Amino acid sequence: MDAIYLLEGLIGARFSIEEKNRVRRNLQRCKPDTISKTKPATEEFFAVLMNFPTPKPRHIEKDIKVSFLSLLPLSSFSSLHLDFY
C-alpha cells in the first residue's frame, strides 16, 4: 500500500480502486517477501517495522509484503491510464 501512496504522490492524483488493483497486480511480479511476526526468520525485521513512530506502516499487526526498491518494475507506471492536462 505504501507503494501506491508513493505513486499517487509522485503524479499528484488519487487512484481509483481499479487502478490500485492494477498496481498491486504489477507489484506481485517482484515476488515480494512476506514479513511475519510468527516466522522466526522475519520476526526481528517485523518488530523493527512495527516500532517505527507515527505514521506507522500498519495499524493492525499482520503479515507485511516487502519488495526491494531496486526490484520494483517501471511497468507499475505503465498500467496507469490517467489523463494529465
N, C-alpha and C positions, 0 to 999 in steps of 0.2 A: 504494500500500500504506500509506503514511503516513496517508492519509485514513481508511482502515479502522481503523488503530490509534487515531487520534483519536476516531472514533465509538465504538469499544469502550471507550475511557477515559471518554468522556462519559456513557455509560449504565452503566458498571461491569459489563459482561458480555462474554464472548468470543463471537464469531460462529461459526456453523457454516460449512462450506465453501460450502453453498448460499447462505447469507446474504451471505458475502463476494463471491460471484459476482454476486449481485443488486445489491450496492452498486457493484461495478465497472461493470456494465452501465449503471446510472443515472449514474455519473460520466462515461461516454462521451458523454452528452448535452451536456456542457460543451465538447466538442470540444477536448480538451487538446492543447497543443503538445508536439511531440516534441523533446527536447533531446538532441543527439548530439555526441560528440567529433569526429565525422568531417564535420559540416556547418559550413562557415565561419561561417554566421550565428549558430550557437549554441555553438560550441566554447568561447568565453570563459565563458559562463554555466555550461556543463557543468563546466569547470575549477573555478569558484567553488564549485559544489555539492559536487564531489568533494573539495575541500580542507577541508571542514568537519571539525572534530575528532570523535573518537568520541563518541557513536554516529554513524557515517557514514550518509548517506542510502542508500548502496548499498555492498555488499561487492564486487560484480562491476561493473566499468566497462562498462556497456552503455547503450543509449538509455533516457532517463527521460521519462515523461509528466508534464507540469506543467500545472496548472489554477490560474487566479487564484481566490483565496478568494471574491472578490465574485461569481464566476460559479457557484459550487457551489450546486446547487439544493437546497432543503429536501426535495425529493422523495426524496433519498437516505435520509432517515429513514423516509419512508412505505413503503419497500419492506421494512422490517424487521418481522418478525412475532415479537416477543418477549413473553413473559409476565413482568410485573412484579408482585411480591407485596409 
